[in-house]
Amino acid sequence: MCQYHQIRIVQRYLTRNPELPASIELLSIIRSLTITDKERFIADFEACSEKWSAFLKERTCDNRTGKSRYTHKRLHSAYLSIKRNMPYLWTYYDLFETGISNTNNALEGLFADLKTKLRNHAGLSKQHCEKFINEYFKASFYY
């Protein structure tokens, strides 16, 4: 998981200027993702999770349907997104010797170029399209 995209996912849930203290704290932690190391980030996230645990678990009952839902749904979703993606946010850190980047900018640029070239050759059959893509990647990784 690209760290940049994880930050953007959380910002989408919490907005750029959240009002709830728990949201403000979680947003400040996620914004530190790219400038901190794995151990520090995980410790900060777990401390925040523990501090706001009861707040995150608050539920509201809908009187009409009788069903309950999380009171702070967007905050809860942001928290779960980080928790779910935590093992994948640090792939570049755990496999440092491979030279993996913490973002996928280079990969996205490569795919954008490939898509442009494929659009220029829109009439290719499936077989020729697969061959084109294979040759494109072979040529791209020689440099």
ChimeraX attribute file (.defattr): number of C-alpha atoms within 10 A of each C-alpha:
attribute: neighborCount
match mode: 1-to-1
recipient: residues
	/A:1	16
	/A:2	17
	/A:3	21
	/A:4	17
	/A:5	13
	/A:6	20
	/A:7	19
	/A:8	15
	/A:9	16
	/A:10	24
	/A:11	19
	/A:12	12
	/A:13	19
	/A:14	21
	/A:15	15
	/A:16	12
	/A:17	10
	/A:18	16
	/A:19	10
	/A:20	12
	/A:21	10
	/A:22	18
	/A:23	24
	/A:24	15
	/A:25	16
	/A:26	24
	/A:27	23
	/A:28	11
	/A:29	17
	/A:30	22
	/A:31	18
	/A:32	14
	/A:33	19
	/A:34	15
	/A:35	8
	/A:36	12
	/A:37	12
	/A:38	15
	/A:39	9
	/A:40	12
	/A:41	18
	/A:42	16
	/A:43	11
	/A:44	16
	/A:45	19
	/A:46	14
	/A:47	12
	/A:48	16
	/A:49	17
	/A:50	12
	/A:51	12
	/A:52	16
	/A:53	14
	/A:54	10
	/A:55	16
	/A:56	20
	/A:57	14
	/A:58	14
	/A:59	15
	/A:60	13
	/A:61	12
	/A:62	10
	/A:63	8
	/A:64	6
	/A:65	7
	/A:66	8
	/A:67	10
	/A:68	12
	/A:69	12
	/A:70	16
	/A:71	15
	/A:72	16
	/A:73	15
	/A:74	17
	/A:75	22
	/A:76	19
	/A:77	17
	/A:78	23
	/A:79	21
	/A:80	13
	/A:81	15
	/A:82	19
	/A:83	14
	/A:84	11
	/A:85	14
	/A:86	17
	/A:87	11
	/A:88	14
	/A:89	22
	/A:90	18
	/A:91	15
	/A:92	17
	/A:93	16
	/A:94	13
	/A:95	10
	/A:96	11
	/A:97	8
	/A:98	9
	/A:99	9
	/A:100	13
	/A:101	15
	/A:102	16
	/A:103	16
	/A:104	15
	/A:105	12
	/A:106	10
	/A:107	11
	/A:108	11
	/A:109	11
	/A:110	14
	/A:111	13
	/A:112	12
	/A:113	13
	/A:114	16
	/A:115	13
	/A:116	11
	/A:117	14
	/A:118	15
	/A:119	11
	/A:120	10
	/A:121	12
	/A:122	10
	/A:123	10
	/A:124	14
	/A:125	10
	/A:126	9
	/A:127	8
	/A:128	11
	/A:129	15
	/A:130	12
	/A:131	12
	/A:132	17
	/A:133	15
	/A:134	12
	/A:135	11
	/A:136	15
	/A:137	13
	/A:138	11
	/A:139	10
	/A:140	10
	/A:141	7
	/A:142	6
	/A:143	5
